[in-house]
Amino acid sequence: MDLESLFKKFVYTGVGFVSLTTDRFQKTVEGLVGDGKISEDEGEKIFDEFLKNTDTKKDELENQFGSVVEKLVKSFSFATSSDLDSLKNRVAVLEAAVAKKEEAEKKANTTE
């Protein structure tokens, strides 16, 4: 399993968990309102606070996950895009030099 697949599974699992938790929490609050244990305004306030806290925790989790991924990437010494671009340029220069040398040798062999 590659890192991208693992990341996608992690994100989808997190989204599913948050969605399920939010739905259950909303139904619980609606049940409390329906039973008359809290007012509709209190229910809305509680649910809004829950969503706000969920967003805060989501942001914290994203930051933590981003830090972990960044540390993993650094520990494996993956090539960056600029590293790859630099290597492509070096290969192109070397290929051109080899082609030029081969052409010079071919000319030298035909004149002998």
N, C-alpha and C positions, 0 to 999 in steps of 0.2 A: 504494500500500500504506500503510495507516495504522499508527500506532505500536503499537497493540494487536496487530495481525497480525504485525508484525515481532517483537515481544516473544514471542508464542506460538511462532513458528517458532524463535526463538533457544532458548527453554526446551526445546521438543521435541527440537531437535537436540542440546542438551546432555544431556538425559536419555537419548537414544538412544546417544550416544557413551559416556557413563558406563556404561550397561548393557552395551554391547558390550565395552568395555574390561574391566569386572569379570568378565564371562563368560570372556573369553579368558585373563585373569590366573588365574582359578580353575582353568581347564583346564590351564594351564601348571604351576601348583603341584601339581595332582593328578597330572600326568604325571611330575613330579620325584619325588613320593612313590611312584608306581607303579614307577618305574625304580630305586627304592631310593637315590636321590641325597640325599634328605632324609627325616627321619622324619615320621610323621603329625603329631606334636605341633609340629615345626618348620613344617610346611606350614600348620597352623592358625594358628600364631603369625604367620607371614609374611602370610597372607591377612587376618587380623584387623587387622594393622598397616596393610595396604594400604587396607582399608575405613575405618579411622580417619583415615588421611591423605587419602583421597578426601573424606570428610565435611568435614575441615578446609578443603581446597581448594574444595569446593562452597560453604561458608560465605563464604570469601574472595571467590570469584567473584560470589556473590549481592550481597555488600556493594559490590563494585566496580561491578557492573552497576547496582545501585540508585543509586549516586552519579552514574553517567553519565546515567541516565534523569532523575534530579533536576536535573542541570545542563541537560539538553536542555529539560525542561519550563520551567525558569526562563528559558532563553534565548529561547524562543518566546512567553513571556508568556501562557500559556494561562489562561483564566478558571478560578478555583477555584469550588467549590460555594457558598461564602459570597458570592463575587462574583455568581454567577448568582441566588442567593436575594435579594440586595440589589437587583439589577436587576428581578427579578420584582415585588418589593414596590414599587419606584418606578413601574413600569408600571401596577400595580394602582391606585396613588394617582392617577397621571395620568389613567387611564381613568375613574376615579370623578369626578375634577374636570371632565373633558370632558363626561361624561354629565350632571353637575349643571348645567354651563353650558348645554348643549343644552336641558335641561328648562326652565331659567329663560328662555331665549330663546323656546322654544315657548310658554310661558305668557304671555310679554310679547306675542307676536304674536297670540295668541288674544284677548287683552283689548283690542286696538286696534281 
